Every structure is written in C-alpha cells, then in structure tokens.
Amino acid sequence: MNPSLKNELLAVRGEPDHIRGDNGPKFANNAVKRCLAISGVKRLFIASGSPWENSYVESFNSRLRDELLDRELFLRKEVV
C-alpha cells in the first residue's frame, strides 16, 4: 500500500482493532500475517462458505467486478 495513502487512512479512521476476512491466500500469506502482527491488529475469519458474514466487502467486490472488470469492448456499432 502506498505509504501516504496508509498514513491518510490511519489519520482519518485510526488503526483498526481487527480485520475480518476469509482464509484465502491473499489474506493468509506471511506478509499480511507479519504486518498485522507488528501493528497488533487481530485477524477474524468468516466461516468457510459463508460470504454473508462479510457482506459489505462481498457487495463491494461484486459491484467492482460488474462495473469495471467485466466490461465488454464493442469495436463497431453493428456488433451487439
């Protein structure tokens, strides 16, 4: 994460007590574990197969995917 963005977020929101997520590879890797341990931030895990336990993030990810990542490119008007 960009250090200036991190500092700005910490200034506005403060350091979190915990971070909630699944046990996927992006959240369970050693760099994340080390960073959270240094910061004293606890990791809370949602139950496997229970995305509703992290509904805000799941909703954000779904909208991000729909609106930015799953876009279609139309090269000509006739091709629809």
N, C-alpha and C positions, 0 to 999 in steps of 0.2 A: 504494500500500500504506500502511496505517496506520503512521505513524512509530513508535509504541510497539510494535506487533507486529514491525516490522522490527528494532528495537533488541533485542527479546527473542530473536528468532531468531538474530541475529548473536551475542548473548551466549552462547546455548546451543550453536550449531553452528559459529560462526565464519564468516568471509566465504569463499565458495566460490572455487576456482581457475578453475572453468569452469561453464557451464550448457549442457546438451545439449537440443536441440530440432529441430523441422523448420524449414523456411524459410517457414512460413506467415505471413500478415500480422500476426498477434498477436505473433509473436516477432521479426519482421524490421522492425518500424516504427522510426522515427527516435528516439522517446522511449526505447525499450528499448536501442537501439544506444548512445545518448548516456549513459544510466545505467550500462550495463556498461563503457563506455569510461572514465568517471570513476572507477568502482570498480576498474578494472584486471582485470575478470573476462572471460575468453575465452568466445567462443561456439563450441560444437561442433555441427555439423549431422549429423543422421542422413541416410542415403541416401534419396532420393525413393522412395516406395512400400515402405519397409522399417520399418513400425511396431514390429517386434520388437526393433529396435535401441534403442528407448526403452520397453521393455516395462513397467516399473514405472508410468510415467505413463499409458501407454495402458490398463493394467489399472485404475488408479485412476479415470480418466475414464469408462471403461465402467461400473464399479460406481456411480459418482456418477450417471451418466445413468440406469441401471436403477433405482436405489433412490430417487432424489429428483426427477429431471427428467421421466422418462417415466411418471409416476404417472397413474392413471385416477381420475376422480371419479365415484363412484356416488351418485346422488341418492336413489334408492329401492332398497330391498332386492330388489324384483321385477326390476329391470333388471340383468341379468347377461349 
